[in-house]
Amino acid sequence: MNTLNDLIEPKKGDTKFIFFSGKGGVGKSTMSCATAVWLAQKGYKTLIVTTDPAPNLGDIFGQEIGHRVTAVHAVPNLYATEIDPDVASQEYRERMVAPMKGILDQKNLEVMMEQMKSPCVEEVAAFDSFIEFMDDPQYDVVVFDTAPTGHTIRLLELPSGWSTELDKGGSTCIGPSSSLQGAKAKYKKAIGYLQDSGKTSFIFVLKPERSSILETNRSMEELSGLGINTTSLIINGVLPAEAATDEFFRNKMAEEDKMLDEIRKEFVLNTMHFPLQETEINGADALASVASYLFDGKDIKIRGPEGEAPAHKEVESDMAAARELLRPTNGTRYIFFTGKGGVGKSTLASATSIHLADEGLRTLIVTTDPASHLQQIFGQAIGSEPTPVAGTDRLFAVRIDQKKALDEYRKRILDSVREQSEEIRRSVEEDLNSPCAEEMSAFEKFMSYFELEGFEAIIFDTAPTGHTLRLLELPSDWKGFIDLGTLAKNTSEETRGKYANVIETMRSRDRSTFVFVVYPEYTPIIEAWRASQELKKQVGIETGLVAVNYIMPEEYGRNAFLEGRKRQQKKYLAEIEPRFGTPLLLVPQLDHSPEGVEELRALAGLIYGGRRGDLSAKPFAPTER
């Protein structure tokens, strides 16, 4: 089996492409940046590209990066870029329209630009930028720090949908067909690179947690369906033996050992373990230390600041404010849990849904996350229609089935033009086969839950922050596409009317509450804060509550390693409240991942007060590391 070094080093005269992917919050950005640093220090001209809508390369390297390729100051030979979807989309539109200047008059050029403000243009533009970097001979290695797995798979699947669009001829929602024919060959070439294991390595980063294992397995199967093979795994954040000095952390280690054993049985791949560090990993020196561990076999120990933690204002959980923000006051209460991947928003959304149901409210929890694991959390199947959750009296759960939503959307639109001419019907059908239709159907399904009667509280377990913002901003992009397309006028007006009502509801503090979930480290906090500002600026929605997850218990972990992590947590806890200006809900770290209704009910008791239940760790048989 090839070593990790063999999989990432380029052959002479041949560019190497390395993809890092995984569930949100597993540390793939850290691993991809460390790999890029190691390659650059070995003398390879290296570019690292992030396709994540919520990029953090600038935070990791400690400098501004942005959309343009930028030299990383502290590392010779290393360059970085964060693909900005808005800038990429505008560049793409201008590039597509340019060949038509001199052929069409100004009015028709403006119509074409407006028509290209379709939801799928952003994804097409992102992939177009992505391809440009794969086809750039000036770099020895290109490292891709991708978005969470569900979005990455979607990105790689897109070209097959575009081919249909290109074959139509004429004007499409992603540009004039005549301007796009040259791109078709580039897309094919890029997919060929991805399928060539000699040119491309695809590395999954995961944590020793069941949800991470399940998502990695699912994503690997989907990639395999595209002809792309996974080459290696990095298991990140493994608790070191020096931390397990009491029963609480011995229980955590035992759970991790069980998960590590599952990984060994499930995946026959080159696999590396990376230990949890005392502090977060930022800056070129720390990244170089990570790289030395991964590729040179050197020991690693990144220490946090020593001594006593600086004095900070004591931070307390505002349970009363949280309960008030979650209860309905003017009809149904809509509650949104969002945040960076891996912060535990699905678990908190699920525990909150049980809390509200136990409080006597008929409650529905809806997941819009393509990588949702509500089924695992509740321990039962969750369908595309509201499903009663066993062990509760008033709780229902539903998972948005994208395929079913698309089929329903297509049928509704086709029914609305049934009496129109054959030409119009044919044109509408072509529109519905475009990549745009999938996103439009997803948002329409999302909007439908605001019309659903019979529930006093509806909780949305959303996708990671960048994708949630995209979801809420989409309808403004649809306007030009719908108005200028062939869809029936009444359908266009109906869609805009629904959207206006939904946004008005989401802006109302009497009707809706946005909860950002973070844990006390810089990256999830700053990402959530930026997203909250963007949400307010672009959509007019204010954050109601910040839930701070995984707070280490004071009574456990009394050793040098974990005391360093506690000092770091206290520092960030003191910064959250003044930054967001909202009530805080503090959630303790547990010695195992809660699953099942009774454990979630007990967690809800810890968070909101009231029924506590039993959250003692399940007995695990420790295995040898």
C-alpha positions as CSV (number, residue, x, y, z in Angstrom):
1,M,0.0,0.0,0.0
2,N,1.3,3.5,-0.9
3,T,2.3,5.8,2.0
4,L,0.6,9.2,2.5
5,N,3.8,10.7,1.1
6,D,3.6,8.7,-2.1
7,L,0.0,9.8,-2.6
8,I,0.7,13.5,-2.4
9,E,4.2,14.1,-4.0
10,P,4.1,14.9,-7.7
11,K,6.0,13.1,-10.4
12,K,8.5,15.1,-12.3
13,G,6.8,17.4,-14.9
14,D,3.3,16.3,-13.8
15,T,0.9,18.4,-11.7
16,K,-0.6,16.6,-8.7
17,F,-4.1,17.3,-7.4
18,I,-4.9,16.6,-3.8
19,F,-8.5,16.8,-2.4
20,F,-9.4,17.0,1.2
21,S,-13.0,16.4,2.1
22,G,-15.1,15.3,5.1
23,K,-17.9,16.1,7.4
24,G,-17.9,19.7,8.6
25,G,-15.8,20.4,11.7
26,V,-13.4,17.4,11.3
27,G,-10.4,19.6,10.6
28,K,-10.0,19.1,6.8
29,S,-8.9,22.7,6.4
30,T,-6.1,22.2,9.0
31,M,-5.0,19.0,7.3
32,S,-5.1,20.5,3.8
33,C,-3.1,23.6,4.9
34,A,-0.5,21.5,6.7
35,T,-0.1,19.3,3.6
36,A,0.3,22.4,1.4
37,V,3.0,23.8,3.8
38,W,4.9,20.6,3.8
39,L,4.9,20.4,0.0
40,A,6.0,24.0,-0.4
41,Q,8.8,23.5,2.1
42,K,10.0,20.6,0.0
43,G,10.4,23.0,-2.9
44,Y,7.2,22.3,-4.8
45,K,5.3,25.3,-6.1
46,T,2.0,24.7,-4.4
47,L,-1.4,26.3,-4.6
48,I,-4.2,25.7,-2.0
49,V,-7.8,26.4,-3.1
50,T,-10.9,26.4,-0.9
51,T,-14.3,25.8,-2.5
52,D,-16.1,26.2,0.9
53,P,-18.7,29.0,0.9
54,A,-17.5,29.8,4.4
55,P,-13.7,29.8,3.8
56,N,-11.2,30.1,6.7
57,L,-7.7,29.9,5.0
58,G,-7.1,33.5,5.9
59,D,-7.8,32.7,9.6
60,I,-5.5,29.7,9.5
61,F,-2.6,31.4,7.9
62,G,-3.1,34.7,9.7
63,Q,-3.4,36.9,6.7
64,E,-5.9,38.2,4.2
65,I,-6.3,35.9,1.2
66,G,-9.6,36.4,-0.7
67,H,-10.6,35.5,-4.3
68,R,-7.3,36.3,-6.0
69,V,-4.3,34.0,-5.8
70,T,-2.2,35.3,-3.0
71,A,1.3,34.4,-1.8
72,V,1.4,33.0,1.7
73,H,3.9,35.4,3.4
74,A,5.4,32.9,5.9
75,V,5.9,30.0,3.5
76,P,7.9,30.4,0.2
77,N,6.5,28.5,-2.8
78,L,3.0,28.5,-1.3
79,Y,0.0,30.4,-2.8
80,A,-3.7,30.4,-1.7
81,T,-7.1,31.5,-2.9
82,E,-10.6,31.4,-1.5
83,I,-13.1,31.2,-4.3
84,D,-15.7,33.9,-3.8
85,P,-19.0,32.6,-5.2
86,D,-20.4,36.1,-6.0
87,V,-17.2,37.3,-7.7
88,A,-16.8,34.0,-9.6
89,S,-20.5,34.3,-10.8
90,Q,-20.1,37.8,-12.0
91,E,-16.8,36.9,-13.9
92,Y,-18.5,33.9,-15.4
93,R,-21.5,35.9,-16.6
94,E,-19.3,38.6,-18.2
95,R,-17.1,35.9,-19.9
96,M,-20.2,34.1,-21.3
97,V,-21.8,37.3,-22.6
98,A,-18.5,38.8,-24.1
99,P,-18.7,36.8,-27.4
100,M,-22.2,38.1,-28.0
101,K,-21.3,41.8,-27.8
102,G,-21.3,43.0,-31.4
103,I,-24.0,40.4,-32.3
104,L,-26.8,41.5,-29.9
105,D,-28.0,45.0,-29.1
106,Q,-27.7,46.4,-25.5
107,K,-31.2,45.5,-24.6
108,N,-30.8,41.8,-25.5
109,L,-27.4,41.7,-23.8
110,E,-29.1,43.0,-20.6
111,V,-31.8,40.3,-21.0
112,M,-29.1,37.6,-21.3
113,M,-27.3,38.9,-18.2
114,E,-30.5,38.9,-16.2
115,Q,-31.4,35.4,-17.4
116,M,-28.1,34.2,-16.1
117,K,-28.9,35.2,-12.6
118,S,-30.2,31.7,-12.0
119,P,-29.4,29.7,-8.9
120,C,-27.2,27.2,-10.7
121,V,-24.8,29.9,-12.2
122,E,-23.0,30.2,-8.8
123,E,-22.3,26.5,-8.8
124,V,-21.3,26.4,-12.5
125,A,-19.0,29.4,-11.9
126,A,-17.4,27.7,-8.8
127,F,-16.7,24.6,-10.9
128,D,-15.4,26.7,-13.7
129,S,-12.9,28.4,-11.4
130,F,-12.1,25.0,-10.0
131,I,-11.3,23.7,-13.5
132,E,-9.1,26.7,-14.3
133,F,-6.8,25.7,-11.4
134,M,-6.7,22.1,-12.5
135,D,-5.6,23.2,-16.0
136,D,-2.9,25.6,-14.8
137,P,0.6,24.3,-15.6
138,Q,2.4,26.8,-13.4
139,Y,1.9,24.8,-10.1
140,D,3.5,21.5,-9.2
141,V,0.7,20.6,-6.7
142,V,-2.8,22.0,-6.3
143,V,-4.5,21.2,-2.9
144,F,-8.2,21.6,-2.7
145,D,-9.8,22.3,0.7
146,T,-13.4,21.4,-0.2
147,A,-16.8,22.2,1.3
148,P,-18.5,19.7,3.6
149,T,-19.0,16.4,1.8
150,G,-22.6,16.8,0.6
151,H,-21.8,20.0,-1.2
152,T,-18.6,18.6,-2.7
153,I,-20.4,15.6,-4.2
154,R,-23.0,18.0,-5.6
155,L,-20.2,20.1,-7.2
156,L,-18.6,17.0,-8.8
157,E,-21.9,15.8,-10.2
158,L,-22.8,19.0,-11.9
159,P,-21.1,18.6,-15.4
160,S,-23.4,15.8,-16.4
161,G,-26.4,18.2,-15.8
162,W,-24.7,20.9,-17.8
163,S,-24.1,18.6,-20.8
164,T,-27.9,18.4,-21.2
165,E,-28.1,22.2,-21.1
166,L,-25.3,22.6,-23.7
167,D,-27.0,20.1,-26.1
168,K,-30.2,22.2,-26.2
169,G,-28.6,24.9,-28.2
170,G,-29.6,28.5,-28.0
171,S,-29.7,30.4,-24.7
172,T,-29.6,28.4,-21.4
173,C,-29.8,29.4,-17.8
174,I,-26.0,29.0,-17.6
175,G,-25.2,31.0,-20.7
176,P,-25.5,30.9,-24.5
177,S,-24.8,27.5,-25.8
178,S,-22.4,28.8,-28.4
179,S,-20.2,30.3,-25.7
180,L,-20.3,27.1,-23.6
181,Q,-19.3,24.5,-26.2
182,G,-15.6,25.1,-25.6
183,A,-16.1,24.6,-21.8
184,K,-17.6,21.1,-22.4
185,A,-14.2,19.7,-23.3
186,K,-12.7,21.3,-20.2
187,Y,-15.3,19.8,-18.0
188,K,-14.6,16.4,-19.5
189,K,-10.9,16.8,-19.1
190,A,-11.3,17.8,-15.4
191,I,-13.4,14.8,-14.6
192,G,-10.7,12.7,-16.4
193,Y,-8.1,14.1,-14.0
194,L,-10.3,13.3,-11.0
195,Q,-10.8,9.7,-12.1
196,D,-7.0,9.3,-12.6
197,S,-5.5,8.0,-9.3
198,G,-2.0,8.7,-10.7
199,K,-2.9,12.4,-10.9
200,T,-5.4,12.9,-8.2
201,S,-5.5,11.8,-4.5
202,F,-8.7,12.1,-2.6
203,I,-8.2,12.1,1.2
204,F,-11.1,12.0,3.7
205,V,-10.6,13.5,7.1
206,L,-12.9,12.2,9.9
207,K,-13.1,12.1,13.6
208,P,-13.6,8.9,15.7
209,E,-17.3,9.5,15.9
210,R,-20.2,7.4,14.4
211,S,-21.7,10.3,12.4
212,S,-18.3,11.1,10.8
213,I,-17.8,7.4,9.9
214,L,-21.3,7.1,8.4
215,E,-20.9,10.2,6.3
216,T,-17.4,9.2,5.1
217,N,-18.7,5.8,4.0
218,R,-21.7,7.3,2.2
219,S,-19.5,9.9,0.5
220,M,-16.9,7.4,-0.6
221,E,-19.7,5.3,-2.2
222,E,-21.1,8.4,-4.1
223,L,-17.6,9.3,-5.3
224,S,-17.0,5.7,-6.5
225,G,-20.2,6.1,-8.5
226,L,-18.5,9.0,-10.3
227,G,-15.4,6.9,-10.9
228,I,-13.4,8.7,-8.2
229,N,-11.5,6.5,-5.7
230,T,-10.6,7.5,-2.1
231,T,-6.9,7.0,-1.5
232,S,-6.4,7.7,2.2
233,L,-8.0,8.6,5.6
234,I,-6.8,10.9,8.3
235,I,-8.5,10.3,11.7
236,N,-8.2,13.7,13.4
237,G,-8.6,14.7,17.1
238,V,-7.8,11.4,18.7
239,L,-7.7,11.9,22.5
240,P,-4.1,11.3,23.8
241,A,-3.6,8.9,26.7
242,E,-2.3,11.7,28.9
243,A,-5.7,13.2,29.0
244,A,-7.5,10.2,30.4
245,T,-6.7,10.7,34.0
246,D,-10.3,10.3,35.4
247,E,-13.4,8.3,34.7
248,F,-15.0,11.0,32.5
249,F,-12.2,11.1,30.0
250,R,-11.5,7.4,30.3
251,N,-15.1,6.9,29.1
252,K,-14.5,9.2,26.2
253,M,-11.3,7.4,25.2
254,A,-13.2,4.0,25.4
255,E,-15.9,5.4,23.1
256,E,-13.2,6.6,20.7
257,D,-11.4,3.2,20.8
258,K,-14.7,1.6,19.8
259,M,-15.0,4.0,16.9
260,L,-11.4,3.4,15.8
261,D,-12.0,-0.3,15.8
262,E,-15.1,0.3,13.5
263,I,-13.0,2.4,11.1
264,R,-10.3,-0.3,10.9
265,K,-13.0,-2.9,10.0
266,E,-15.0,-0.6,7.7
267,F,-12.2,1.0,5.5
268,V,-9.4,-0.9,3.9
269,L,-7.3,2.2,3.2
270,N,-4.1,3.9,4.1
271,T,-5.1,5.4,7.4
272,M,-3.3,7.9,9.8
273,H,-4.3,9.1,13.3
274,F,-3.7,12.7,14.4
275,P,-3.8,13.4,18.1
276,L,-5.9,16.1,19.7
277,Q,-3.7,19.1,20.6
278,E,-3.7,21.3,23.6
279,T,-4.6,24.4,21.6
280,E,-6.1,25.2,18.2
281,I,-3.7,25.0,15.2
282,N,-3.0,28.3,13.4
283,G,0.0,29.8,11.7
284,A,2.8,28.5,9.6
285,D,4.9,27.1,12.4
286,A,2.0,25.0,13.9
287,L,1.0,23.8,10.5
288,A,4.6,22.7,9.8
289,S,4.6,20.7,13.1
290,V,1.4,19.0,11.9
291,A,3.0,18.2,8.6
292,S,6.1,16.8,10.3
293,Y,4.0,14.4,12.2
294,L,1.9,13.3,9.2
295,F,4.7,13.0,6.6
296,D,8.0,12.7,8.6
297,G,6.9,10.7,11.5
298,K,8.0,13.3,14.1
299,D,6.3,13.6,17.5
300,I,4.0,16.5,17.9
301,K,2.9,18.6,20.9
302,I,1.4,22.0,20.2
303,R,1.2,23.7,23.6
304,G,-1.3,26.4,24.6
305,P,-0.3,29.4,26.8
306,E,1.1,28.4,30.2
307,G,0.2,29.7,33.6
308,E,-3.2,30.8,35.0
309,A,-5.9,31.9,32.7
310,P,-6.4,35.6,32.5
311,A,-9.3,36.9,34.6
312,H,-12.5,37.0,32.6
313,K,-16.1,37.9,33.4
314,E,-17.9,34.7,34.5
315,V,-20.1,33.6,31.7
316,E,-23.5,32.0,32.6
317,S,-26.2,30.2,30.6
318,D,-29.4,32.3,30.2
319,M,-31.9,29.4,30.3
320,A,-34.8,31.8,31.0
321,A,-34.1,33.9,27.8
322,A,-33.6,30.7,25.8
323,R,-36.9,29.2,26.8
324,E,-38.7,32.5,26.1
325,L,-37.1,32.7,22.6
326,L,-38.2,29.1,21.8
327,R,-41.9,29.3,22.8
328,P,-44.6,30.5,20.4
329,T,-46.1,33.9,21.1
330,N,-47.9,34.7,17.8
331,G,-48.8,31.5,16.0
332,T,-46.2,28.9,15.1
333,R,-42.7,29.5,16.3
334,Y,-40.0,28.7,13.7
335,I,-36.6,27.9,15.1
336,F,-33.4,27.6,13.0
337,F,-30.2,25.9,14.2
338,T,-27.2,26.6,12.1
339,G,-23.4,26.9,12.3
340,K,-20.2,25.5,11.1
341,G,-20.2,21.8,10.4
342,G,-19.2,19.6,13.4
343,V,-20.5,22.0,16.1
344,G,-23.3,19.6,17.1
345,K,-26.3,21.5,15.7
346,S,-28.2,18.4,14.8
347,T,-27.9,17.0,18.3
348,L,-28.9,20.4,19.9
349,A,-31.8,20.8,17.5
350,S,-33.0,17.3,18.3
351,A,-32.7,17.8,22.1
352,T,-34.6,21.1,21.8
353,S,-37.4,19.5,19.8
354,I,-37.8,16.9,22.6
355,H,-37.8,19.6,25.2
356,L,-40.6,21.6,23.4
357,A,-42.6,18.4,22.9
358,D,-42.3,17.5,26.6
359,E,-43.4,21.1,27.4
360,G,-46.7,20.3,25.7
361,L,-46.0,21.8,22.2
362,R,-46.8,19.8,19.1
363,T,-43.4,20.0,17.4
364,L,-41.8,19.2,14.1
365,I,-38.1,19.0,13.3
366,V,-37.1,19.4,9.7
367,T,-33.6,18.7,8.3
368,T,-32.3,20.6,5.3
369,D,-28.8,19.3,5.7
370,P,-27.8,16.9,2.8
371,A,-25.6,15.1,5.3
372,S,-28.2,14.8,8.0
373,H,-28.0,12.1,10.6
374,L,-31.3,12.6,12.4
375,Q,-32.1,8.9,11.9
376,Q,-29.0,7.9,13.8
377,I,-29.7,10.5,16.6
378,F,-33.3,9.4,17.1
379,G,-32.6,5.7,16.5
380,Q,-35.4,5.3,13.9
381,A,-36.2,5.8,10.2
382,I,-37.1,9.4,9.3
383,G,-39.2,9.7,6.1
384,S,-40.0,12.6,3.7
385,E,-43.3,13.1,5.5
386,P,-43.7,14.0,9.2
387,T,-42.9,10.9,11.1
388,P,-43.9,10.4,14.8
389,V,-40.7,10.1,17.0
390,A,-41.1,7.0,19.2
391,G,-40.8,7.8,23.0
392,T,-42.5,11.2,22.6
393,D,-46.1,12.2,22.5
394,R,-46.0,15.4,20.4
395,L,-42.8,15.2,18.3
396,F,-42.5,14.5,14.6
397,A,-39.5,14.5,12.3
398,V,-39.1,14.9,8.5
399,R,-36.1,14.8,6.1
400,I,-36.4,16.7,2.9
401,D,-36.1,14.2,0.1
402,Q,-34.4,16.1,-2.8
403,K,-35.4,13.7,-5.5
404,K,-39.1,13.6,-4.4
405,A,-39.1,17.4,-4.0
406,L,-37.8,17.8,-7.6
407,D,-40.4,15.4,-9.0
408,E,-43.2,17.3,-7.2
409,Y,-41.9,20.6,-8.4
410,R,-41.7,19.5,-12.0
411,K,-45.2,18.1,-11.9
412,R,-46.7,21.3,-10.4
413,I,-45.0,23.5,-13.0
414,L,-46.0,21.3,-15.9
415,D,-49.6,21.2,-14.7
416,S,-49.7,25.0,-14.6
417,V,-48.9,25.2,-18.4
418,R,-50.9,22.2,-19.5
419,E,-53.3,24.5,-21.5
420,Q,-50.5,26.4,-23.2
421,S,-49.1,25.9,-26.6
422,E,-46.9,22.9,-27.4
423,E,-43.9,25.2,-27.9
424,I,-44.3,26.7,-24.4
425,R,-44.8,23.3,-22.8
426,R,-41.6,22.0,-24.5
427,S,-39.6,25.1,-23.4
428,V,-40.9,24.7,-19.8
429,E,-39.9,21.1,-19.8
430,E,-36.4,22.0,-20.9
431,D,-36.2,24.6,-18.1
432,L,-37.2,21.9,-15.6
433,N,-34.3,19.7,-16.8
434,S,-31.8,22.3,-16.0
435,P,-29.5,22.3,-12.9
436,C,-31.5,25.3,-11.6
437,A,-34.7,23.3,-11.1
438,E,-33.1,21.2,-8.3
439,E,-32.3,24.2,-6.1
440,M,-35.6,25.9,-6.9
441,S,-37.5,22.8,-5.8
442,A,-35.5,22.5,-2.6
443,F,-36.3,26.1,-1.6
444,E,-40.0,25.6,-2.5
445,K,-40.1,22.5,-0.2
446,F,-38.4,24.6,2.5
447,M,-41.1,27.3,2.1
448,S,-43.9,24.7,2.3
449,Y,-43.2,24.1,6.0
450,F,-44.2,27.7,6.7
451,E,-47.7,26.8,5.4
452,L,-48.0,23.6,7.3
453,E,-50.7,23.7,9.9
454,G,-51.0,21.7,13.1
455,F,-47.6,22.5,14.7
456,E,-46.9,25.0,17.5
457,A,-43.1,24.8,16.9
458,I,-41.1,23.9,13.8
459,I,-37.4,23.4,14.1
460,F,-35.1,23.5,11.1
461,D,-31.8,21.6,11.4
462,T,-29.9,23.4,8.6
463,A,-26.9,22.8,6.5
464,P,-23.6,24.4,7.5
465,T,-23.6,28.2,7.5
466,G,-22.4,29.0,4.0
467,H,-25.1,26.8,2.4
468,T,-27.8,28.1,4.7
469,L,-27.1,31.7,3.6
470,R,-27.1,30.5,0.0
471,L,-30.5,28.9,0.5
472,L,-32.0,32.1,1.9
473,E,-30.5,34.4,-0.7
474,L,-31.5,32.2,-3.7
475,P,-35.0,33.6,-4.4
476,S,-33.7,37.0,-5.4
477,D,-31.5,35.2,-7.9
478,W,-34.5,33.3,-9.3
479,K,-36.4,36.5,-10.1
480,G,-34.7,37.2,-13.5
481,F,-34.7,33.6,-14.5
482,I,-38.3,33.0,-13.7
483,D,-39.5,36.4,-15.2
484,L,-37.6,36.0,-18.4
485,G,-38.0,32.2,-18.8
486,T,-41.0,30.4,-20.1
487,L,-42.6,29.5,-16.8
488,A,-46.2,30.7,-16.5
489,K,-46.6,34.2,-15.1
490,N,-48.9,33.2,-12.4
491,T,-46.3,30.6,-11.2
492,S,-43.7,33.4,-11.0
493,E,-45.9,35.7,-9.0
494,E,-46.9,32.8,-6.7
495,T,-43.3,32.0,-6.0
496,R,-42.4,35.6,-5.2
497,G,-45.4,36.0,-3.0
498,K,-44.5,32.9,-0.9
499,Y,-40.9,34.0,-0.6
500,A,-41.9,37.5,0.6
501,N,-44.2,35.9,3.3
502,V,-41.5,33.5,4.4
503,I,-38.8,36.1,4.7
504,E,-41.2,38.4,6.6
505,T,-41.9,35.6,9.1
506,M,-38.2,34.8,9.5
507,R,-37.5,38.5,10.2
508,S,-40.1,38.6,12.9
509,R,-38.7,38.0,16.4
510,D,-42.2,37.2,17.6
511,R,-42.4,34.3,15.1
512,S,-38.8,33.1,14.4
513,T,-35.6,32.5,16.3
514,F,-32.2,31.9,14.7
515,V,-29.8,30.0,16.9
516,F,-26.1,29.9,15.9
517,V,-24.3,26.9,17.4
518,V,-20.5,27.2,18.1
519,Y,-17.9,25.7,20.3
520,P,-15.4,27.8,22.1
521,E,-12.6,28.0,19.5
522,Y,-11.8,30.9,17.1
523,T,-12.8,29.3,13.7
524,P,-16.4,28.3,14.6
525,I,-17.0,31.6,16.5
526,I,-15.7,33.9,13.8
527,E,-17.5,31.9,11.0
528,A,-20.8,32.1,12.9
529,W,-20.3,35.8,13.6
530,R,-19.6,36.6,9.9
531,A,-22.6,34.5,8.9
532,S,-24.8,36.3,11.4
533,Q,-23.7,39.7,10.0
534,E,-24.3,38.5,6.4
535,L,-27.7,37.2,7.4
536,K,-28.7,40.6,8.8
537,K,-27.2,42.5,5.9
538,Q,-28.5,40.4,3.0
539,V,-31.8,39.0,4.4
540,G,-32.6,41.3,7.3
541,I,-32.6,38.4,9.9
542,E,-31.1,38.9,13.3
543,T,-29.6,36.2,15.5
544,G,-31.7,35.5,18.6
545,L,-29.5,33.1,20.5
546,V,-26.0,31.6,20.5
547,A,-25.6,28.0,21.8
548,V,-22.0,27.3,22.9
549,N,-21.4,23.5,22.8
550,Y,-18.8,21.1,24.2
551,I,-17.9,23.1,27.3
552,M,-15.4,21.0,29.3
553,P,-16.5,20.2,32.8
554,E,-14.5,21.9,35.5
555,E,-14.6,18.9,37.8
556,Y,-12.8,16.6,35.3
557,G,-9.7,16.7,33.2
558,R,-7.5,18.0,35.9
559,N,-4.2,17.5,34.1
560,A,-1.8,19.7,32.2
561,F,-3.1,18.8,28.8
562,L,-6.7,19.5,29.4
563,E,-6.1,22.5,31.7
564,G,-4.5,24.2,28.7
565,R,-7.7,23.5,26.6
566,K,-9.8,24.9,29.4
567,R,-7.9,28.1,29.5
568,Q,-8.5,28.5,25.8
569,Q,-12.2,27.8,26.3
570,K,-12.5,30.4,29.0
571,K,-10.8,33.0,26.8
572,Y,-13.3,32.5,23.9
573,L,-16.3,32.2,26.1
574,A,-15.7,35.7,27.4
575,E,-15.5,37.0,23.8
576,I,-18.8,35.5,22.5
577,E,-21.4,37.5,24.3
578,P,-20.0,41.0,23.5
579,R,-19.4,40.0,19.9
580,F,-22.9,38.7,19.2
581,G,-24.9,40.7,21.7
582,T,-27.4,37.9,22.3
583,P,-28.2,35.6,25.2
584,L,-25.9,32.5,25.5
585,L,-27.0,28.9,26.0
586,L,-24.1,26.9,27.5
587,V,-24.0,23.1,26.6
588,P,-21.6,20.8,28.6
589,Q,-19.3,18.3,26.9
590,L,-20.4,14.7,27.6
591,D,-18.3,11.6,27.9
592,H,-20.1,10.0,25.0
593,S,-22.3,11.0,22.0
594,P,-26.0,11.1,23.1
595,E,-28.3,9.0,21.0
596,G,-31.9,8.0,21.5
597,V,-34.8,9.9,22.9
598,E,-34.0,9.3,26.6
599,E,-30.4,10.6,26.3
600,L,-31.6,13.6,24.3
601,R,-34.2,14.3,26.9
602,A,-31.6,14.2,29.6
603,L,-29.4,16.5,27.6
604,A,-32.3,18.9,27.1
605,G,-32.7,18.9,30.9
606,L,-29.1,20.0,31.3
607,I,-29.5,22.7,28.7
608,Y,-32.9,24.2,29.6
609,G,-33.5,22.9,33.1
610,G,-36.2,20.6,34.1
611,R,-36.2,16.8,33.4
612,R,-32.6,15.6,33.6
613,G,-32.7,11.8,33.2
614,D,-29.7,9.6,32.9
615,L,-26.7,10.6,30.8
616,S,-24.1,8.3,32.3
617,A,-21.8,6.8,29.8
618,K,-22.6,3.5,28.2
619,P,-20.1,0.8,29.1
620,F,-17.4,0.4,26.5
621,A,-14.7,-2.2,26.4
622,P,-11.4,-0.2,26.0
623,T,-9.1,-1.4,23.2
624,E,-5.4,-1.1,22.8
625,R,-4.3,2.0,20.9
